Amino acid sequence: MARKMKMTHAEHVELAKKVCAAYITVRDAYVQVANKNGVTSREARQLVKLRKHFDSARSALDSAYHAVTSNEEFAQAGHVYYNTGPTQ
């Protein structure tokens, strides 16, 4: 079996846009559900679990991103998997 290629810096930057958008959607859904149903509701707790999974995936992707990103590329792009706006 052939070994798979690692993602490039450019591929990480593109994927990060999608991951961050999805994370923001989940985060906003949690806030809405928690405000209406309470933070201990089943729905809110499930959304917390989903956020934890997102955080784990973003951490793993961020580690892979740093492995293929030069200092110059990082200075330009920054922490691409954590660009989720001011209300993190």
N, C-alpha and C positions, 0 to 999 in steps of 0.2 A: 504494500500500500504506500502511495506517495505521501510524503509529509506535506501538510498544508502550509501555505505561506502566511506569515504574520501580516496584520493590517499595517498599512503605511500611515505616516503622519496625516496626509490628506484624507485618507479614509476615516481616520479617527475624528478629524474635524467635522466631516460630513455626518457621521453617525451621531456625534455628540449633539448636533442640532436636533435630531429626532428624539434622542434620549431625554434631553433637557425639556423639550416641549411636552413629552409624555409625563415626565416627572411633575411639571407644573400643573398639568391637568389633574393628576392624582392628588397632588397637594391641595389644590383648590376644591376638589370634590370632598376631600376629608374635612376641610374647614366648613363647607356647606352642610355636610351631614352631621358633623359634631355640633354645630350651632343649632340645628333643627331637632336632632334626635338625642343629643347628649354624647359626651365623649366615651361613655361606657356602653353605648348601644352596640349591638352585634355588627351593624354596618360600619360604624366608626372604627371598631377594633379590627375588622377585616381590612379596612383601608390603611390602618397603621401597619399591619403585616405587609401589605403591598408596598408601602413606602420603605419599609425595612429591606425588602427584596430589591427595590430600586437602588437604595443606598449601597447594598452589597455589590450589585452589578456595576454601579458607577465607580465604586472603589477599585474593582478588578479591572475595569476598562481604563481607568485613570493610570493604574500601574503599567498596563501594557502600552498606553499612550506615551508615558515618560520613557519607556524603554526604547522607543523608536523616534523620539523627538530630540532634536539638537537644542542647545541653549538658545541659539538665534531664533529657531522656530517657536520655542516656548515663549521667548520674550515678545514675539509678535502675536501669538494665539492665546497664551495664558492657560488657565485651568479650564479647558473646554467642556469637561463633563460636569462642571459645577457652576456654569453660567446660567443661573436660574432666577436672576433678578434680586432686588433688594430685600424681599421678604422670605428668605430661605427658611 
